[in-house]
Amino acid sequence: MAAIAAAAGERRVLVIETTTDGGRKILISGGGRCNVLPRSLQPERFVSDSPAPLVRRLLRSWPLEHQKRFFGHDLSIPLKLESESAKYFPVSDRARDVRDGLVAHARGAGVSFQFSTKLTGFSRHSTGWRLETSAGSIDAAALVLSTGGRSVPATGSDGAVLTLLENAGHTIHATYPALTPLTADPAPHAGLSGISLNVRIRARWLGRDTEATGGFLFTHRGYSGPSVLDVSHVAVRSRLAGGARAILRVRWTDLDAAAWQKALEPGPGAVLTAVSRKLPSRLAELLIEESGIPGDRRLADLKRTERQTLIERLTAYELPWTGDEGYKKAEVTGGGVALDEIDPRTLQSRKIPGIFLCGELLDAFGPIGGHNFAWAWATGRAAGAGAAGHL
């Protein structure tokens, strides 16, 4: 996207790409379908140690409707909205169409690509910048750095550019895996592996609450699903900080404590039957067992203390976790270049004039569901246009 915007300024544009084909994160996103954009942007849910107004300003630099029009009209990739997931996918359900469409559009604008090439350094040159790469030196009048996150290193993104920028004088807010599955060792819920349901999950750390709703998946090693990924950064940061760990509490259904109180009132039928009406039976059995209630207990015989214990597990279950899957499975990198060290209009570095920064390098990430692609498209476009305008 940065290359497309830069080429619009009628400049010679070269993309240097570590992998053999590029866009690997596009290819693996959305289960190979690519969740191109969210139904609506939620700037307030973006996480950053930089000022929130800067995050909002960058997101709004290219409105969501304009981004949708670009994909549908300019790239000829019609999008469809899946109401259940609140995300836009290509009608073809092929992530490759998105990647290939962007590459073709860039080439049509005159952009050249140099694959299997790694950037190893840059320095000032009489005409701008001299780039040192695994394939030799390249001179450029302006430089857009558009990758550098540490997430999913198998895609070619290893964080090396963040180190280059830190060595050049930029403030790098500490990076950490974000949108990553959580683990528990030992895994007390391994027997529930494969069970999925919609939940509300709240993470509390240092007196602050972060909440998410959506899919929850039990895995052999721990927990995944959109709701877990959206709060995982709180757990990860608490682990990295040492000391008190984040406490995660899950409400397993849409019923609150009062509604469960009514559902579990004395009457005919078994406790397990009442709970299983709202929960997968294996999970219902586990929660009842952990509450110290015999599996054959009747509602009419349920003691008051047993009812209160079960309701707490149904509405505020403390999720036992010990770790996370790290960068290997993280969908994005938290932290990065401090946003107040770039010009919000052009994304030019305030520390290194002539260099423009965008994407996962920057200190911001959003919730699962297309928000991080919206960030990539918007900041890439702004940086590419900024570079062209600079020249």
Residue, then its C-alpha position, 0 to 999 in steps of 0.5 A: m500500500a505504501a508503494i502504491a501511494a508513493a508511485a502515485g507521485e510519479r517516482r521510481v519505487l522499489v519494494i525490498e521484500t525478505t521472502t520469495d513472494g511477500g504478503r505472507k501475513i495476508l495469506i495466513s489471515g482469516g484462515g486463508r480467507c483474509n479479513v480485509l477490514p472490520r465492519s466498523l473501526q473502533p479506535e478506542r479499542f486500540v492499544s498503545d503506550s503513545p497518546a490516544p489522539l495520535v492513534r485516532r488521527l492515523l486511523r482516520s487519515w483514510p476513512l473505512e468507506h474509502q478503503k472499501r472503495f479502493f479494494g472494490h473499485d481500484l483493485s477489483i476485489p469485491l468484498k462481502l460482509e459477514s454479519e456474524s464476525a463483523k468482518y469484510f472478506p473477499v467474495s472469493d474467500r481467497a487471501r491470495d486474491v488480496r495479496d496478488g491484487l495489491v502486487a498487480h496494482a503496484r506493478g501497474a503503477g510502475v513499482s518494482f519488486q526485489f524479493s529474497t532480499k533483507l535490509t541489514g542497515f541504512s546510512r545517509h548518502s549524498t542523494g538521500w540514503r544508502l541501503e545495505t541489503s543481503a543483495g548489495s547496496i541500493d541508493a534511494a532519495a527517500l525510504v519507507l520502512s513498512t515492516g519490522g514487527r516480531s509476530v509470526p517470524a516464519t512470515g519473514s518479520d523478525g523485528a530487525v528493523l526495530t533494532l535498526l531504528e532504535n540504534a538510529g535514535h528512535t524511542i522503541h516502546a517495549t515490544y511484546p506478543a499480542l493477540t496470541p493464545l494463552t497456555a496453562d501448564p499443567a493444562p487442567h482443561a485439556g479434556l475440553s479441547g475443541i469446545s468453543l462458545n461465545v463468552r465475555i472475558r475480563a482481564r484485570w492487572l494493576g487495577r485496570d480492566t480490559e474486557a472482550t466478548g466473542g469466541f472462546l476455544f479450549t485447546h490442548r495447551g490452553y485457550s484461544g479464540p477472539s475473546v482470549l486473543d483480544v485480552s492476551h496482551v494484558a496477560v503477556r505484559s503482566r508476565l513480562a513485568g514480573g510480580a502480580r499476574a493478570i487475573l482473567r475472569v470468564r462469564w460463560t453465557d449471556l446470563d448474569a448472576a441474577a439470571w442464573q439465580k432464577a435458572l437454578e431455583p429449587g424445582p424439578g430436574a437436575v442441576l446438570t440439565a439446567v446448566s447444560r441448557k446454556l453450556p456444552s455438557r462437558l463444560a457444564e459437568l466440569l463447572i459443577e464438579e469444581s463447585g463441589i456439587p455431586g453430578d446427580r444433584r437435583l435442583a430441589d436439593l441444591k444447597r444455597t452455598e452450592r448455588q452461589t459457588l456454581i453461579e460464581r463459576l458460571t459468571a466470573y470463572e477465574l481462568p488458570w493460565t501460566g503462559d502464552e504462545g509468544y511471537k510464534k502465534a501472535e497475530v501482531t506485535g505490541g509496542g514499537v516506535a513511539l507515535d509522537e516521534i513521527d509526523p502524523r500527517t506524513l509519517q516522516s520520522r522526526k528523528i531521521p528526516g527522509i525516512f517514513l514509518c508505518g504498519e506494525l513498526l508503530d506502537a499501536f495495535g487493534p482488536i482481532g477482526g480486520h482492525n490491524f489491516a485497516w491500520a496497515w492500509a491507512t498508515g502505509r498509504a500515508a507514509g507512501a504519499g508522505a515520501a512522494g511529497h517529501l521529494 
